[in-house]
Amino acid sequence: MYLESDPPADIFELIDSGEANQPNWFMNYYLNMDRQVEILEEVLKEHKLSKRKKEAFRFAVMLGAGPSMHKEEPPIA
């Protein structure tokens, strides 16, 4: 997901650099929610998981591992 985010990033580099350990680090990256869902479903199709594990994976990614779904607007001057 982060390779397609704005700005694009490599998740492994974010982890290695320690950025992913900072509070709210994912807010620095944006990816439309529809695209995040598409990517998530593509990944789930590649793996045989129970319905329960698929749901747990969806929640984990969408609530804690994916880029922000809301782009910050610049403040009005």
Backbone as XML, in Angstrom:
<?xml version="1.0"?>
<chain id="A" units="angstrom">
  <residue number="1" name="MET">
    <atom name="N" x="0.815" y="-1.194" z="0.000"/>
    <atom name="CA" x="0.000" y="0.000" z="0.000"/>
    <atom name="C" x="0.860" y="1.260" z="0.000"/>
  </residue>
  <residue number="2" name="TYR">
    <atom name="N" x="1.941" y="1.220" z="0.741"/>
    <atom name="CA" x="2.756" y="2.428" z="0.850"/>
    <atom name="C" x="3.483" y="2.755" z="-0.449"/>
  </residue>
  <residue number="3" name="LEU">
    <atom name="N" x="3.719" y="1.770" z="-1.305"/>
    <atom name="CA" x="4.343" y="2.053" z="-2.595"/>
    <atom name="C" x="3.434" y="2.904" z="-3.468"/>
  </residue>
  <residue number="4" name="GLU">
    <atom name="N" x="2.116" y="2.822" z="-3.231"/>
    <atom name="CA" x="1.151" y="3.614" z="-3.996"/>
    <atom name="C" x="0.679" y="4.848" z="-3.242"/>
  </residue>
  <residue number="5" name="SER">
    <atom name="N" x="1.145" y="5.056" z="-2.037"/>
    <atom name="CA" x="0.669" y="6.190" z="-1.251"/>
    <atom name="C" x="1.278" y="7.501" z="-1.736"/>
  </residue>
  <residue number="6" name="ASP">
    <atom name="N" x="0.787" y="8.586" z="-1.184"/>
    <atom name="CA" x="1.303" y="9.917" z="-1.470"/>
    <atom name="C" x="1.850" y="10.475" z="-0.162"/>
  </residue>
  <residue number="7" name="PRO">
    <atom name="N" x="3.141" y="10.608" z="-0.004"/>
    <atom name="CA" x="4.210" y="10.226" z="-0.919"/>
    <atom name="C" x="4.434" y="8.709" z="-0.870"/>
  </residue>
  <residue number="8" name="PRO">
    <atom name="N" x="4.994" y="8.163" z="-1.957"/>
    <atom name="CA" x="5.264" y="6.725" z="-1.963"/>
    <atom name="C" x="6.387" y="6.363" z="-0.988"/>
  </residue>
  <residue number="9" name="ALA">
    <atom name="N" x="6.312" y="5.172" z="-0.438"/>
    <atom name="CA" x="7.327" y="4.735" z="0.526"/>
    <atom name="C" x="7.432" y="3.219" z="0.508"/>
  </residue>
  <residue number="10" name="ASP">
    <atom name="N" x="8.580" y="2.737" z="0.930"/>
    <atom name="CA" x="8.808" y="1.308" z="1.088"/>
    <atom name="C" x="8.601" y="0.992" z="2.571"/>
  </residue>
  <residue number="11" name="ILE">
    <atom name="N" x="7.636" y="0.146" z="2.874"/>
    <atom name="CA" x="7.304" y="-0.151" z="4.271"/>
    <atom name="C" x="8.494" y="-0.705" z="5.038"/>
  </residue>
  <residue number="12" name="PHE">
    <atom name="N" x="9.339" y="-1.477" z="4.362"/>
    <atom name="CA" x="10.495" y="-2.049" z="5.047"/>
    <atom name="C" x="11.512" y="-0.969" z="5.405"/>
  </residue>
  <residue number="13" name="GLU">
    <atom name="N" x="11.651" y="0.034" z="4.554"/>
    <atom name="CA" x="12.531" y="1.162" z="4.877"/>
    <atom name="C" x="11.967" y="1.982" z="6.031"/>
  </residue>
  <residue number="14" name="LEU">
    <atom name="N" x="10.639" y="2.128" z="6.065"/>
    <atom name="CA" x="10.005" y="2.850" z="7.173"/>
    <atom name="C" x="10.250" y="2.127" z="8.500"/>
  </residue>
  <residue number="15" name="ILE">
    <atom name="N" x="10.175" y="0.820" z="8.457"/>
    <atom name="CA" x="10.418" y="0.027" z="9.665"/>
    <atom name="C" x="11.891" y="0.107" z="10.057"/>
  </residue>
  <residue number="16" name="ASP">
    <atom name="N" x="12.785" y="-0.098" z="9.087"/>
    <atom name="CA" x="14.233" y="-0.081" z="9.366"/>
    <atom name="C" x="14.708" y="1.269" z="9.874"/>
  </residue>
  <residue number="17" name="SER">
    <atom name="N" x="14.123" y="2.347" z="9.364"/>
    <atom name="CA" x="14.552" y="3.691" z="9.774"/>
    <atom name="C" x="13.993" y="4.087" z="11.140"/>
  </residue>
  <residue number="18" name="GLY">
    <atom name="N" x="13.003" y="3.341" z="11.615"/>
    <atom name="CA" x="12.390" y="3.657" z="12.900"/>
    <atom name="C" x="11.189" y="4.579" z="12.779"/>
  </residue>
  <residue number="19" name="GLU">
    <atom name="N" x="10.922" y="5.071" z="11.562"/>
    <atom name="CA" x="9.772" y="5.968" z="11.389"/>
    <atom name="C" x="8.471" y="5.290" z="11.794"/>
  </residue>
  <residue number="20" name="ALA">
    <atom name="N" x="8.350" y="4.003" z="11.500"/>
    <atom name="CA" x="7.122" y="3.268" z="11.815"/>
    <atom name="C" x="6.926" y="3.080" z="13.318"/>
  </residue>
  <residue number="21" name="ASN">
    <atom name="N" x="7.916" y="3.450" z="14.116"/>
    <atom name="CA" x="7.786" y="3.381" z="15.579"/>
    <atom name="C" x="7.277" y="4.685" z="16.174"/>
  </residue>
  <residue number="22" name="GLN">
    <atom name="N" x="7.205" y="5.733" z="15.356"/>
    <atom name="CA" x="6.764" y="7.035" z="15.837"/>
    <atom name="C" x="5.238" y="7.078" z="15.922"/>
  </residue>
  <residue number="23" name="PRO">
    <atom name="N" x="4.698" y="7.826" z="16.881"/>
    <atom name="CA" x="3.239" y="7.926" z="16.984"/>
    <atom name="C" x="2.630" y="8.522" z="15.712"/>
  </residue>
  <residue number="24" name="ASN">
    <atom name="N" x="1.563" y="7.937" z="15.266"/>
    <atom name="CA" x="0.799" y="8.429" z="14.117"/>
    <atom name="C" x="1.626" y="8.590" z="12.842"/>
  </residue>
  <residue number="25" name="TRP">
    <atom name="N" x="2.665" y="7.809" z="12.697"/>
    <atom name="CA" x="3.547" y="7.914" z="11.532"/>
    <atom name="C" x="2.807" y="7.729" z="10.215"/>
  </residue>
  <residue number="26" name="PHE">
    <atom name="N" x="1.778" y="6.903" z="10.218"/>
    <atom name="CA" x="1.018" y="6.598" z="8.999"/>
    <atom name="C" x="0.264" y="7.807" z="8.466"/>
  </residue>
  <residue number="27" name="MET">
    <atom name="N" x="0.074" y="8.837" z="9.294"/>
    <atom name="CA" x="-0.628" y="10.045" z="8.862"/>
    <atom name="C" x="0.190" y="10.845" z="7.848"/>
  </residue>
  <residue number="28" name="ASN">
    <atom name="N" x="1.465" y="10.512" z="7.718"/>
    <atom name="CA" x="2.319" y="11.191" z="6.733"/>
    <atom name="C" x="2.109" y="10.646" z="5.326"/>
  </residue>
  <residue number="29" name="TYR">
    <atom name="N" x="1.286" y="9.630" z="5.188"/>
    <atom name="CA" x="1.067" y="8.956" z="3.911"/>
    <atom name="C" x="-0.427" y="8.848" z="3.652"/>
  </residue>
  <residue number="30" name="TYR">
    <atom name="N" x="-0.816" y="9.041" z="2.410"/>
    <atom name="CA" x="-2.231" y="8.999" z="2.055"/>
    <atom name="C" x="-2.462" y="8.014" z="0.920"/>
  </residue>
  <residue number="31" name="LEU">
    <atom name="N" x="-3.509" y="7.235" z="1.035"/>
    <atom name="CA" x="-3.966" y="6.392" z="-0.062"/>
    <atom name="C" x="-5.478" y="6.269" z="0.056"/>
  </residue>
  <residue number="32" name="ASN">
    <atom name="N" x="-6.166" y="6.532" z="-1.050"/>
    <atom name="CA" x="-7.617" y="6.478" z="-1.107"/>
    <atom name="C" x="-8.132" y="5.159" z="-0.526"/>
  </residue>
  <residue number="33" name="MET">
    <atom name="N" x="-9.204" y="5.236" z="0.238"/>
    <atom name="CA" x="-9.751" y="4.054" z="0.900"/>
    <atom name="C" x="-10.147" y="2.973" z="-0.104"/>
  </residue>
  <residue number="34" name="ASP">
    <atom name="N" x="-10.740" y="3.354" z="-1.227"/>
    <atom name="CA" x="-11.154" y="2.352" z="-2.214"/>
    <atom name="C" x="-9.948" y="1.563" z="-2.722"/>
  </residue>
  <residue number="35" name="ARG">
    <atom name="N" x="-8.835" y="2.259" z="-2.967"/>
    <atom name="CA" x="-7.637" y="1.567" z="-3.443"/>
    <atom name="C" x="-7.065" y="0.669" z="-2.358"/>
  </residue>
  <residue number="36" name="GLN">
    <atom name="N" x="-7.118" y="1.111" z="-1.109"/>
    <atom name="CA" x="-6.634" y="0.270" z="-0.011"/>
    <atom name="C" x="-7.438" y="-1.023" z="0.069"/>
  </residue>
  <residue number="37" name="VAL">
    <atom name="N" x="-8.737" y="-0.919" z="-0.087"/>
    <atom name="CA" x="-9.601" y="-2.105" z="-0.039"/>
    <atom name="C" x="-9.273" y="-3.034" z="-1.211"/>
  </residue>
  <residue number="38" name="GLU">
    <atom name="N" x="-9.061" y="-2.468" z="-2.408"/>
    <atom name="CA" x="-8.705" y="-3.288" z="-3.564"/>
    <atom name="C" x="-7.417" y="-4.073" z="-3.307"/>
  </residue>
  <residue number="39" name="ILE">
    <atom name="N" x="-6.408" y="-3.391" z="-2.797"/>
    <atom name="CA" x="-5.124" y="-4.043" z="-2.518"/>
    <atom name="C" x="-5.314" y="-5.142" z="-1.484"/>
  </residue>
  <residue number="40" name="LEU">
    <atom name="N" x="-6.042" y="-4.829" z="-0.434"/>
    <atom name="CA" x="-6.277" y="-5.797" z="0.635"/>
    <atom name="C" x="-6.977" y="-7.039" z="0.098"/>
  </residue>
  <residue number="41" name="GLU">
    <atom name="N" x="-7.984" y="-6.852" z="-0.727"/>
    <atom name="CA" x="-8.710" y="-7.999" z="-1.281"/>
    <atom name="C" x="-7.825" y="-8.804" z="-2.233"/>
  </residue>
  <residue number="42" name="GLU">
    <atom name="N" x="-6.955" y="-8.141" z="-2.995"/>
    <atom name="CA" x="-6.022" y="-8.854" z="-3.872"/>
    <atom name="C" x="-5.098" y="-9.756" z="-3.046"/>
  </residue>
  <residue number="43" name="VAL">
    <atom name="N" x="-4.623" y="-9.245" z="-1.937"/>
    <atom name="CA" x="-3.735" y="-10.025" z="-1.071"/>
    <atom name="C" x="-4.491" y="-11.207" z="-0.467"/>
  </residue>
  <residue number="44" name="LEU">
    <atom name="N" x="-5.702" y="-10.968" z="-0.011"/>
    <atom name="CA" x="-6.478" y="-12.044" z="0.607"/>
    <atom name="C" x="-6.806" y="-13.161" z="-0.390"/>
  </residue>
  <residue number="45" name="LYS">
    <atom name="N" x="-6.984" y="-12.835" z="-1.663"/>
    <atom name="CA" x="-7.261" y="-13.858" z="-2.672"/>
    <atom name="C" x="-6.077" y="-14.798" z="-2.861"/>
  </residue>
  <residue number="46" name="GLU">
    <atom name="N" x="-4.872" y="-14.296" z="-2.579"/>
    <atom name="CA" x="-3.667" y="-15.099" z="-2.764"/>
    <atom name="C" x="-3.431" y="-16.103" z="-1.636"/>
  </residue>
  <residue number="47" name="HIS">
    <atom name="N" x="-4.172" y="-15.949" z="-0.531"/>
    <atom name="CA" x="-3.943" y="-16.795" z="0.642"/>
    <atom name="C" x="-5.238" y="-17.458" z="1.079"/>
  </residue>
  <residue number="48" name="LYS">
    <atom name="N" x="-5.130" y="-18.722" z="1.431"/>
    <atom name="CA" x="-6.295" y="-19.441" z="1.926"/>
    <atom name="C" x="-6.388" y="-19.238" z="3.432"/>
  </residue>
  <residue number="49" name="LEU">
    <atom name="N" x="-7.321" y="-18.409" z="3.824"/>
    <atom name="CA" x="-7.540" y="-18.131" z="5.241"/>
    <atom name="C" x="-9.003" y="-18.367" z="5.566"/>
  </residue>
  <residue number="50" name="SER">
    <atom name="N" x="-9.255" y="-18.689" z="6.812"/>
    <atom name="CA" x="-10.643" y="-18.827" z="7.238"/>
    <atom name="C" x="-11.306" y="-17.448" z="7.204"/>
  </residue>
  <residue number="51" name="LYS">
    <atom name="N" x="-12.614" y="-17.437" z="7.181"/>
    <atom name="CA" x="-13.360" y="-16.176" z="7.164"/>
    <atom name="C" x="-12.971" y="-15.311" z="8.364"/>
  </residue>
  <residue number="52" name="ARG">
    <atom name="N" x="-12.822" y="-15.938" z="9.509"/>
    <atom name="CA" x="-12.475" y="-15.219" z="10.740"/>
    <atom name="C" x="-11.082" y="-14.577" z="10.630"/>
  </residue>
  <residue number="53" name="LYS">
    <atom name="N" x="-10.119" y="-15.320" z="10.084"/>
    <atom name="CA" x="-8.770" y="-14.774" z="9.930"/>
    <atom name="C" x="-8.731" y="-13.660" z="8.890"/>
  </residue>
  <residue number="54" name="LYS">
    <atom name="N" x="-9.533" y="-13.786" z="7.836"/>
    <atom name="CA" x="-9.615" y="-12.714" z="6.841"/>
    <atom name="C" x="-10.131" y="-11.430" z="7.481"/>
  </residue>
  <residue number="55" name="GLU">
    <atom name="N" x="-11.168" y="-11.545" z="8.286"/>
    <atom name="CA" x="-11.722" y="-10.371" z="8.956"/>
    <atom name="C" x="-10.705" y="-9.752" z="9.911"/>
  </residue>
  <residue number="56" name="ALA">
    <atom name="N" x="-10.001" y="-10.589" z="10.655"/>
    <atom name="CA" x="-8.982" y="-10.088" z="11.585"/>
    <atom name="C" x="-7.880" y="-9.360" z="10.816"/>
  </residue>
  <residue number="57" name="PHE">
    <atom name="N" x="-7.486" y="-9.925" z="9.676"/>
    <atom name="CA" x="-6.464" y="-9.293" z="8.843"/>
    <atom name="C" x="-6.956" y="-7.950" z="8.320"/>
  </residue>
  <residue number="58" name="ARG">
    <atom name="N" x="-8.193" y="-7.901" z="7.838"/>
    <atom name="CA" x="-8.762" y="-6.641" z="7.345"/>
    <atom name="C" x="-8.739" y="-5.570" z="8.433"/>
  </residue>
  <residue number="59" name="PHE">
    <atom name="N" x="-9.206" y="-5.921" z="9.612"/>
    <atom name="CA" x="-9.233" y="-4.950" z="10.709"/>
    <atom name="C" x="-7.830" y="-4.490" z="11.088"/>
  </residue>
  <residue number="60" name="ALA">
    <atom name="N" x="-6.899" y="-5.416" z="11.157"/>
    <atom name="CA" x="-5.526" y="-5.066" z="11.533"/>
    <atom name="C" x="-4.912" y="-4.087" z="10.529"/>
  </residue>
  <residue number="61" name="VAL">
    <atom name="N" x="-5.113" y="-4.354" z="9.259"/>
    <atom name="CA" x="-4.529" y="-3.485" z="8.228"/>
    <atom name="C" x="-5.243" y="-2.141" z="8.187"/>
  </residue>
  <residue number="62" name="MET">
    <atom name="N" x="-6.549" y="-2.155" z="8.131"/>
    <atom name="CA" x="-7.292" y="-0.911" z="7.974"/>
    <atom name="C" x="-7.218" y="-0.009" z="9.211"/>
  </residue>
  <residue number="63" name="LEU">
    <atom name="N" x="-7.103" y="-0.599" z="10.373"/>
    <atom name="CA" x="-7.087" y="0.216" z="11.588"/>
    <atom name="C" x="-5.696" y="0.493" z="12.139"/>
  </residue>
  <residue number="64" name="GLY">
    <atom name="N" x="-4.700" y="-0.234" z="11.662"/>
    <atom name="CA" x="-3.420" y="-0.027" z="12.299"/>
    <atom name="C" x="-2.187" y="-0.082" z="11.426"/>
  </residue>
  <residue number="65" name="ALA">
    <atom name="N" x="-2.325" y="-0.487" z="10.172"/>
    <atom name="CA" x="-1.117" y="-0.650" z="9.378"/>
    <atom name="C" x="-1.139" y="0.109" z="8.055"/>
  </residue>
  <residue number="66" name="GLY">
    <atom name="N" x="-2.315" y="0.502" z="7.602"/>
    <atom name="CA" x="-2.412" y="1.165" z="6.309"/>
    <atom name="C" x="-2.188" y="2.658" z="6.385"/>
  </residue>
  <residue number="67" name="PRO">
    <atom name="N" x="-1.936" y="3.274" z="5.230"/>
    <atom name="CA" x="-1.792" y="4.725" z="5.177"/>
    <atom name="C" x="-3.098" y="5.411" z="5.572"/>
  </residue>
  <residue number="68" name="SER">
    <atom name="N" x="-3.010" y="6.677" z="5.850"/>
    <atom name="CA" x="-4.202" y="7.452" z="6.172"/>
    <atom name="C" x="-5.144" y="7.453" z="4.977"/>
  </residue>
  <residue number="69" name="MET">
    <atom name="N" x="-6.439" y="7.454" z="5.253"/>
    <atom name="CA" x="-7.433" y="7.517" z="4.193"/>
    <atom name="C" x="-7.936" y="8.940" z="4.005"/>
  </residue>
  <residue number="70" name="HIS">
    <atom name="N" x="-7.420" y="9.862" z="4.816"/>
    <atom name="CA" x="-7.863" y="11.250" z="4.775"/>
    <atom name="C" x="-6.670" y="12.146" z="4.504"/>
  </residue>
  <residue number="71" name="LYS">
    <atom name="N" x="-6.760" y="12.876" z="3.418"/>
    <atom name="CA" x="-5.677" y="13.776" z="3.064"/>
    <atom name="C" x="-5.861" y="15.074" z="3.839"/>
  </residue>
  <residue number="72" name="GLU">
    <atom name="N" x="-4.782" y="15.490" z="4.489"/>
    <atom name="CA" x="-4.825" y="16.742" z="5.239"/>
    <atom name="C" x="-4.872" y="17.908" z="4.268"/>
  </residue>
  <residue number="73" name="GLU">
    <atom name="N" x="-5.785" y="18.817" z="4.518"/>
    <atom name="CA" x="-5.862" y="20.029" z="3.710"/>
    <atom name="C" x="-4.969" y="21.084" z="4.331"/>
  </residue>
  <residue number="74" name="PRO">
    <atom name="N" x="-4.277" y="21.867" z="3.490"/>
    <atom name="CA" x="-3.434" y="22.924" z="4.062"/>
    <atom name="C" x="-4.288" y="23.949" z="4.778"/>
  </residue>
  <residue number="75" name="PRO">
    <atom name="N" x="-3.776" y="24.552" z="5.850"/>
    <atom name="CA" x="-4.567" y="25.535" z="6.585"/>
    <atom name="C" x="-4.861" y="26.761" z="5.714"/>
  </residue>
  <residue number="76" name="ILE">
    <atom name="N" x="-6.008" y="27.334" z="5.929"/>
    <atom name="CA" x="-6.385" y="28.543" z="5.194"/>
    <atom name="C" x="-5.672" y="29.731" z="5.820"/>
  </residue>
  <residue number="77" name="ALA">
    <atom name="N" x="-5.008" y="30.507" z="4.988"/>
    <atom name="CA" x="-4.222" y="31.653" z="5.487"/>
    <atom name="C" x="-5.092" y="32.850" z="5.766"/>
  </residue>
</chain>
